[in-house]
């Protein structure tokens, strides 16, 4: 009985194996090939909002701050006043230099007028005297020649002859003396002319220096952020920060009054770890999420990659700059943001 059961079990097993072996194999499903080389990857970094265009405002003339019209961080528009100044000390400086300039120009004209007047009058007188002395000398020469002939003929006395000779010598000496005086006057005129040339040159240099000072003072007000006695915004959309003055302060050319940032020039300054910089290219798209409100999101692109790496907290990093393509009034300078840079 046991033997029959064993044969039956063996037959059942054999049948099962034969049925399993005769079952057709299932066809494997085809596997879709995916090109992972084109899959977009993201490099995450941390950035800070910065104004690419900003300016330290320096008031480089003496004045007194009479009123401060804005607060640190305040948003202002084009030509909106920031400070009011008392300009009286500056105006005194301008008036003083104008006065000095007028006096210097008058002195220069006086030097020109006095150039040769007195000496020229004396020269004219000597020339007239010389003309008369030469006539007297010419007469004396004729008289002497005539008396010399008469003396030789015995027609006149020796005393008359000697007197005519003495008159000739005196008239000759008179001519020579006048000519000597003329030479002295001419020499004096030439020396004075040289001295006057130097004097006029010195005075003209003084005039040019005063004109330069005046121009420099006037140029101190010839700035786009100065309107009469006020300092104003020269940006359409700006923010004031780091105000250094208070009401009553005297302006100091050695320090800035405040800084102003152009809010239309905002960018993101971020740092990328050295090992990832090879994957980032200029123009790469960037997603920007401000820490102040993570529900907001901005788009941008990489516009600058530094050509030098720096050490920061033990890591080597490379600075980059990112544009903000859809900026609005929410993002402000020094806001912190997370940036997600797309790379392939």
Secondary structure, DSSP 4 states (H G I P E B T S, - for coil): -HHHHHHHHHHHHHHHHHHHHHSPPPPPPPPPP--GGG--EEEEEEEEEEESSEEEE---S--EEEEE---TT-EEETT-EEEEEE-HHHHHHHHHHHHHHHHHHHHHHHHHHTSSHHHHHHHHHHHHHHHHHHHHHHHHHHHHHHHHHHHHHTSS-HHHHHHHHHHHHHHHHHHHHHHHHHHHHHHHHHHHHHHHHHHHHHHHHHHHHHHHHHHHHHHHH-STTEETTEEE--SSEEEEE-----TTPBP-TTS-SEEEEEGGGEEEEEEEEGGGGGG--TT-EEEEEETT-TT--EEEEEEEEEEEEEEETTEEEEEEEEE-TT--SS--TT-EEEEEEEE-
